[in-house]
Amino acid sequence: MEYELRPVEKSGEIYHQPAPASSSNASISPIEGNVVSETASMRRHDKVVTGWMPLVLRPWSLLIFLLVFIGIFITLIGLYVRSKRDQGLSNERESRHYLWIYGPTAVFIVLAAFWRHLDYQIKLLMPYVELANGPKHAKLTVMLDYISPFQPVAFWHACKNRHWLVIISATGFAMLKIAVIFATGLFILQGTALQTADNDLLSYQTQFSAAGFDPYLDARASLTVFGAAALNLSYPAGTSRNSAIQTFTNFGNVSLDNIASISVPADVFSAKLDCQPARLEWIDDRDLVNEITPLSQFYSTTAFVPGCTLKKVRLDAPGWMGNDTQ
């Protein structure tokens, strides 16, 4: 007695039962046999229909990847435009530098991890894609391996075999790894020059004016200059070695914590002295009101220079001039 296998469809499952080839007396109809699941791959109308698909390769998952990449692209363009328009994005503190240095890196690391899973599944299923399209050489089917080799080697083999899905996934994964490296320099902290018309930020506190000038000054100004030049004392506010400027004040008490320097227009007074020979004429005099003898003696001097005459110049130096009038 000979038997052959005949497929019998029942309740969505395929049963293979042995049937006699030529016998009228034997009838064997087993109800159990090899069962093929409904989710197995089958060819229908010249298309391979499979009942299983990796989660990362499903259409909605690929759509999420597409939306994420588009969102990152639009976000980077928006940040660049705002940075150029506003001369920066925001005021930040140095203590939070880990946030803007490694924050973008963390985003690209997570994205690269999900894309690596997609790349792995594509490389894993590529031999079955070739088998589903018909008989192929063993090197393109059962012996095809894109997972074990070094990634550049696997990419080269995919280019030779013209497996475009593997090429695209491998290229995307390589670009994401490069993005992880360069993401640390996406945001940097640096000083930025800003122009503002806010009058409450700084206000002029002093100004230069000849009104009320007193030509008879005491020695305090010369002592200040002597202390700064010879004793390394600090110059008064608004002055330097060669000039004096207007001083400012922050009347609005605006916070200046994040401002490294401020530039404002101001009047500057700079004096330049030229030495010329002078002819001196003096008379002995005494200051009995403010001084005591012998410090009360001084010379009341008149200095004659080309184009100028200085009168009543007090020289508190009795004895050093002698009889020299030059």
ROZA-532210 format. One record per residue (C-alpha): x, y, z; residue number from 1; residue in three letters. Coordinates in pm, whole numbers. Layout:
BEGIN
X  Y  Z  NUM  ALA
...
//
This chain:
BEGIN
0  0  0  1  MET
138  341  -96  2  GLU
48  680  52  3  TYR
90  1036  -58  4  GLU
50  1370  128  5  LEU
-242  1590  33  6  ARG
-295  1932  195  7  PRO
-633  1985  351  8  VAL
-742  2332  463  9  GLU
-941  2347  783  10  LYS
-1016  2640  1011  11  SER
-738  2856  870  12  GLY
-473  2584  921  13  GLU
-315  2343  672  14  ILE
-311  1974  763  15  TYR
-111  1716  573  16  HIS
-284  1377  588  17  GLN
-169  1060  420  18  PRO
-407  924  156  19  ALA
-386  591  -21  20  PRO
-265  602  -380  21  ALA
-452  297  -505  22  SER
-663  91  -269  23  SER
-1031  54  -222  24  SER
-1022  -127  109  25  ASN
-796  109  309  26  ALA
-900  448  434  27  SER
-673  644  666  28  ILE
-773  994  773  29  SER
-563  1117  1065  30  PRO
-671  1445  1223  31  ILE
-328  1527  1356  32  GLU
-20  1608  1154  33  GLY
231  1884  1074  34  ASN
69  2223  1136  35  VAL
178  2538  950  36  VAL
95  2860  1136  37  SER
-118  3130  978  38  GLU
163  3376  1039  39  THR
406  3192  811  40  ALA
528  3363  496  41  SER
331  3270  185  42  MET
334  3383  -177  43  ARG
14  3541  -298  44  ARG
-22  3698  -638  45  HIS
356  3712  -691  46  ASP
403  3887  -354  47  LYS
544  3745  -36  48  VAL
305  3796  254  49  VAL
446  3746  601  50  THR
261  3743  928  51  GLY
551  3878  1133  52  TRP
742  4203  1111  53  MET
997  4348  1360  54  PRO
850  4630  1562  55  LEU
1114  4878  1443  56  VAL
1039  4801  1075  57  LEU
667  4853  1090  58  ARG
523  5151  898  59  PRO
425  5353  1203  60  TRP
777  5307  1349  61  SER
940  5429  1027  62  LEU
700  5724  1026  63  LEU
817  5818  1378  64  ILE
1179  5812  1261  65  PHE
1089  6037  969  66  LEU
907  6286  1190  67  LEU
1194  6294  1442  68  VAL
1453  6367  1172  69  PHE
1235  6638  1019  70  ILE
1180  6790  1365  71  GLY
1554  6797  1438  72  ILE
1625  6958  1101  73  PHE
1362  7230  1153  74  ILE
1478  7290  1512  75  THR
1841  7339  1407  76  LEU
1741  7586  1138  77  ILE
1524  7778  1384  78  GLY
1803  7793  1643  79  LEU
2050  7917  1382  80  TYR
1815  8191  1259  81  VAL
1738  8309  1613  82  ARG
2107  8305  1709  83  SER
2193  8528  1414  84  LYS
1899  8762  1471  85  ARG
1935  8803  1849  86  ASP
2316  8769  1862  87  GLN
2278  8452  2069  88  GLY
2009  8229  2218  89  LEU
2000  8319  2588  90  SER
2203  8427  2890  91  ASN
2357  8127  3063  92  GLU
2583  8062  3358  93  ARG
2910  7874  3339  94  GLU
2792  7641  3619  95  SER
2535  7485  3384  96  ARG
2774  7413  3096  97  HIS
2714  7035  3119  98  TYR
2352  7093  3019  99  LEU
2416  7261  2683  100  TRP
2729  7052  2607  101  ILE
2595  6701  2674  102  TYR
2220  6761  2637  103  GLY
2222  6747  2253  104  PRO
2467  6455  2271  105  THR
2223  6256  2485  106  ALA
1945  6315  2229  107  VAL
2156  6183  1941  108  PHE
2276  5885  2149  109  ILE
1918  5775  2217  110  VAL
1827  5823  1850  111  LEU
2135  5627  1739  112  ALA
2041  5341  1974  113  ALA
1696  5302  1815  114  PHE
1841  5335  1465  115  TRP
2100  5066  1545  116  ARG
1813  4826  1618  117  HIS
1657  4912  1281  118  LEU
1991  4861  1105  119  ASP
2035  4522  1276  120  TYR
1693  4396  1173  121  GLN
1744  4502  810  122  ILE
2078  4321  792  123  LYS
1929  4015  962  124  LEU
1634  3988  722  125  LEU
1821  4065  402  126  MET
1893  3695  317  127  PRO
1522  3614  356  128  TYR
1429  3904  131  129  VAL
1649  3752  -138  130  GLU
1499  3407  -84  131  LEU
1146  3544  -105  132  ALA
1221  3688  -448  133  ASN
1311  3349  -593  134  GLY
1610  3117  -623  135  PRO
1941  3296  -579  136  LYS
2305  3210  -537  137  HIS
2402  3084  -191  138  ALA
2625  3387  -136  139  LYS
2317  3608  -156  140  LEU
2093  3391  61  141  THR
2200  3129  316  142  VAL
2563  3246  329  143  MET
2484  3618  334  144  LEU
2597  3783  659  145  ASP
2594  4158  724  146  TYR
2603  4133  1105  147  ILE
2932  3957  1188  148  SER
3177  4152  966  149  PRO
3324  4489  1055  150  PHE
3074  4760  962  151  GLN
3280  4918  679  152  PRO
3333  4568  534  153  VAL
2962  4491  556  154  ALA
2885  4824  390  155  PHE
3123  4740  103  156  TRP
2959  4399  52  157  HIS
2615  4564  49  158  ALA
2734  4806  -220  159  CYS
2863  4518  -432  160  LYS
2537  4326  -387  161  ASN
2329  4640  -446  162  ARG
2128  4591  -130  163  HIS
2002  4946  -100  164  TRP
1815  4898  227  165  LEU
2134  4790  401  166  VAL
2328  5077  242  167  ILE
2072  5335  357  168  ILE
2048  5200  712  169  SER
2427  5172  751  170  ALA
2478  5525  615  171  THR
2219  5665  856  172  GLY
2381  5487  1151  173  PHE
2726  5622  1058  174  ALA
2588  5978  1028  175  MET
2424  5951  1370  176  LEU
2752  5842  1527  177  LYS
2925  6140  1370  178  ILE
2644  6365  1499  179  ALA
2701  6234  1852  180  VAL
3062  6355  1835  181  ILE
2988  6701  1694  182  PHE
2680  6758  1913  183  ALA
2907  6860  2203  184  THR
2996  7175  2008  185  GLY
2643  7263  1903  186  LEU
2606  7522  2181  187  PHE
2899  7725  2315  188  ILE
2921  7999  2576  189  LEU
3091  8316  2460  190  GLN
3069  8688  2508  191  GLY
2835  8872  2275  192  THR
2826  9243  2192  193  ALA
2473  9380  2235  194  LEU
2341  9728  2163  195  GLN
2065  9871  2381  196  THR
1887  10204  2412  197  ALA
1784  10140  2773  198  ASP
1848  10467  2959  199  ASN
1793  10297  3294  200  ASP
2098  10075  3251  201  LEU
2364  10345  3299  202  LEU
2343  10719  3356  203  SER
2610  10986  3349  204  TYR
2712  11092  3696  205  GLN
2969  11361  3611  206  THR
3051  11590  3319  207  GLN
3326  11829  3222  208  PHE
3250  12198  3267  209  SER
3460  12512  3325  210  ALA
3181  12682  3518  211  ALA
3283  12755  3874  212  GLY
3648  12669  3813  213  PHE
3869  12783  4100  214  ASP
4223  12865  3983  215  PRO
4355  12869  4340  216  TYR
4382  12503  4433  217  LEU
4561  12340  4721  218  ASP
4816  12060  4698  219  ALA
4572  11766  4732  220  ARG
4555  11702  4356  221  ALA
4935  11694  4325  222  SER
4961  11463  4625  223  LEU
4715  11221  4460  224  THR
4924  11218  4141  225  VAL
5242  11167  4343  226  PHE
5089  10875  4535  227  GLY
4976  10699  4217  228  ALA
5306  10752  4037  229  ALA
5556  10693  4317  230  ALA
5372  10486  4579  231  LEU
5163  10260  4349  232  ASN
4833  10391  4484  233  LEU
4510  10359  4287  234  SER
4392  10639  4065  235  TYR
4059  10801  4161  236  PRO
3745  10670  3990  237  ALA
3719  10791  3634  238  GLY
4088  10874  3597  239  THR
4393  10702  3461  240  SER
4755  10792  3404  241  ARG
4683  10998  3094  242  ASN
4316  11092  3098  243  SER
3995  11147  3292  244  ALA
3649  11029  3181  245  ILE
3290  11078  3283  246  GLN
3168  10846  3556  247  THR
2844  10645  3543  248  PHE
2598  10501  3788  249  THR
2333  10228  3770  250  ASN
2030  10421  3892  251  PHE
1787  10142  3797  252  GLY
1983  9876  3988  253  ASN
1974  9651  3680  254  VAL
2148  9316  3736  255  SER
2487  9309  3565  256  LEU
2587  8955  3670  257  ASP
2598  8816  3316  258  ASN
2764  9121  3160  259  ILE
3140  9098  3116  260  ALA
3197  9453  2992  261  SER
2999  9762  2890  262  ILE
3091  10020  2626  263  SER
2925  10361  2623  264  VAL
3013  10696  2461  265  PRO
3174  10937  2707  266  ALA
3369  11264  2715  267  ASP
3739  11223  2785  268  VAL
3977  11490  2917  269  PHE
4341  11440  2829  270  SER
4618  11684  2927  271  ALA
4950  11712  2752  272  LYS
5230  11914  2904  273  LEU
5510  12076  2707  274  ASP
5810  12215  2895  275  CYS
5940  12560  2795  276  GLN
6212  12776  2951  277  PRO
6074  13054  3169  278  ALA
6210  13367  3331  279  ARG
6123  13394  3697  280  LEU
6087  13702  3918  281  GLU
6003  13659  4281  282  TRP
5977  13837  4610  283  ILE
6005  13699  4960  284  ASP
5674  13659  5136  285  ASP
5532  13490  5440  286  ARG
5209  13308  5515  287  ASP
5148  13390  5877  288  LEU
4784  13276  5867  289  VAL
4825  12909  5768  290  ASN
5189  12843  5855  291  GLU
5424  12906  6146  292  ILE
5783  13033  6136  293  THR
6012  12927  5971  294  PRO
5776  12733  5737  295  LEU
5578  13046  5667  296  SER
5837  13180  5420  297  GLN
5774  13129  5048  298  PHE
5852  13293  4718  299  TYR
5575  13480  4537  300  SER
5689  13425  4182  301  THR
5596  13554  3839  302  THR
5691  13326  3544  303  ALA
5737  13475  3198  304  PHE
5713  13231  2904  305  VAL
5652  13303  2533  306  PRO
5286  13388  2494  307  GLY
5198  13344  2862  308  CYS
5263  13505  3201  309  THR
5196  13326  3529  310  LEU
5157  13546  3835  311  LYS
5160  13477  4206  312  LYS
5309  13130  4171  313  VAL
5391  13009  4521  314  ARG
5720  12824  4557  315  LEU
5754  12674  4907  316  ASP
6125  12612  4871  317  ALA
6331  12868  5059  318  PRO
6700  12834  4985  319  GLY
6707  12617  4668  320  TRP
6668  12900  4418  321  MET
6955  13118  4535  322  GLY
7002  13423  4319  323  ASN
6937  13248  3987  324  ASP
6651  13402  3798  325  THR
6653  13155  3504  326  GLN
//
